[in-house]
Amino acid sequence: MAKKKEGFKGERFIYLPEELLLEYRKDPLIGNLYVRKIGFFPKVEFHYVEKEEGTDYAMLIHCVYTNEYYNQDNTLILSARIDGKRIETVELSLDTFKVVQSRGVCNSNTEYHDRIINLVESNAELIRQRMNKAA
């Protein structure tokens, strides 16, 4: 089977700087609930990632192909995780930088729902800045 790690047509990444991540870890409200790296891959086949040395973070590759979220202009899909466990999937409008929806298992709101929305929306300006730098 063909394997490809990176270099997909139209791919985009947003990374949070390590200094900011260190500050997030100290915050009692945020703790382990933060986005480290966001990637957008509109057309991906044969994606493959192997971390031989492992990582100090959990990685989620969340495919939203079935619902065609990738076809929606100006939408960013995020995954909120706590201690490596996916809590909710978040859809952020890149027009308004407001959360369109955030859902847990079976489209439910989790006990962290309001905190997740607040965290994403309170970092909207940082997301906007990172996107502008990546463009």
C-alpha positions in Angstrom: 0.0 0.0 0.0 1.2 3.5 -0.8 2.1 5.7 2.2 2.5 9.4 2.3 3.3 11.5 5.3 3.0 15.1 4.0 2.9 17.2 0.9 -0.8 16.9 0.1 -2.3 19.4 -2.3 -3.9 22.3 -0.5 -2.6 21.2 3.0 -2.4 23.9 5.7 -1.1 23.8 9.2 -1.4 26.1 12.3 1.1 25.4 15.1 0.9 26.9 18.6 4.3 27.9 19.9 5.8 25.8 22.7 6.0 28.9 25.0 2.2 29.3 24.7 1.6 25.6 25.3 3.7 25.8 28.5 1.5 28.6 29.7 -1.7 26.7 28.8 -0.5 23.7 30.9 -0.2 26.0 34.0 -3.7 27.5 33.6 -6.2 25.6 35.9 -9.0 26.3 33.5 -7.2 24.9 30.4 -4.9 22.3 32.0 -4.6 19.5 29.4 -7.3 20.8 27.2 -5.8 22.7 24.3 -5.1 22.5 20.6 -1.4 22.0 19.8 -1.5 21.7 16.0 -4.2 22.0 13.5 -4.0 20.7 9.9 -6.3 20.9 7.0 -6.0 18.4 4.1 -8.7 18.8 1.5 -7.6 15.9 -0.6 -5.8 13.1 1.2 -5.1 9.6 0.1 -2.6 7.1 1.7 -1.9 9.3 4.7 0.5 7.6 7.1 2.3 8.8 10.2 4.6 6.8 12.4 6.3 8.2 15.5 9.1 5.7 16.3 10.1 7.6 19.4 6.5 8.3 20.5 5.3 11.7 21.6 4.4 13.5 24.8 1.0 14.3 23.3 -2.0 12.5 21.8 -2.6 12.8 18.1 -6.0 12.5 16.4 -6.5 12.3 12.7 -10.2 13.2 12.4 -11.7 12.5 9.0 -14.8 14.5 8.3 -15.0 13.3 4.7 -18.4 11.5 5.0 -20.2 14.7 6.1 -18.2 16.8 3.5 -17.1 19.4 6.1 -14.0 19.7 3.9 -16.2 21.2 1.2 -17.5 24.0 3.4 -15.7 27.2 2.7 -14.2 28.9 5.7 -14.7 26.1 8.2 -12.1 24.7 10.6 -12.6 21.4 12.4 -10.9 20.9 15.8 -10.8 18.1 18.2 -10.9 18.8 22.0 -9.1 16.1 24.0 -8.3 15.5 27.7 -5.5 13.1 28.5 -5.5 11.7 25.0 -9.3 11.0 24.9 -11.4 12.8 22.3 -14.1 14.8 24.2 -15.8 16.8 21.4 -15.3 17.7 17.8 -15.6 21.5 17.1 -16.6 23.3 14.0 -15.3 26.9 13.8 -16.5 29.4 11.3 -13.5 31.3 9.7 -15.9 34.1 8.7 -17.1 34.9 12.3 -14.5 33.0 14.3 -17.4 31.6 16.4 -18.1 27.9 17.1 -20.8 26.6 14.8 -21.1 23.4 16.7 -19.3 21.2 19.2 -20.4 17.7 19.8 -19.3 14.7 21.8 -20.2 11.0 21.4 -23.5 10.5 19.6 -23.8 14.3 19.0 -24.1 15.0 22.7 -22.8 17.9 24.8 -20.3 16.8 27.3 -19.7 18.2 30.8 -16.9 20.2 29.2 -19.0 21.6 26.4 -19.2 25.3 27.6 -15.5 25.3 28.5 -14.5 24.0 25.1 -16.5 26.6 23.3 -15.1 29.4 25.5 -11.5 28.2 25.0 -11.8 28.1 21.2 -13.6 31.4 20.9 -11.3 33.1 23.4 -8.4 32.1 21.1 -10.0 33.1 17.9 -7.6 36.0 17.4 -4.6 33.7 17.8 -6.1 31.3 15.2 -6.7 34.2 12.8 -3.1 35.4 13.3 -1.7 31.9 12.6 -3.8 31.5 9.5 -2.7 34.9 8.2 1.0 33.9 8.7 0.4 30.5 7.0 -1.3 32.2 3.9 
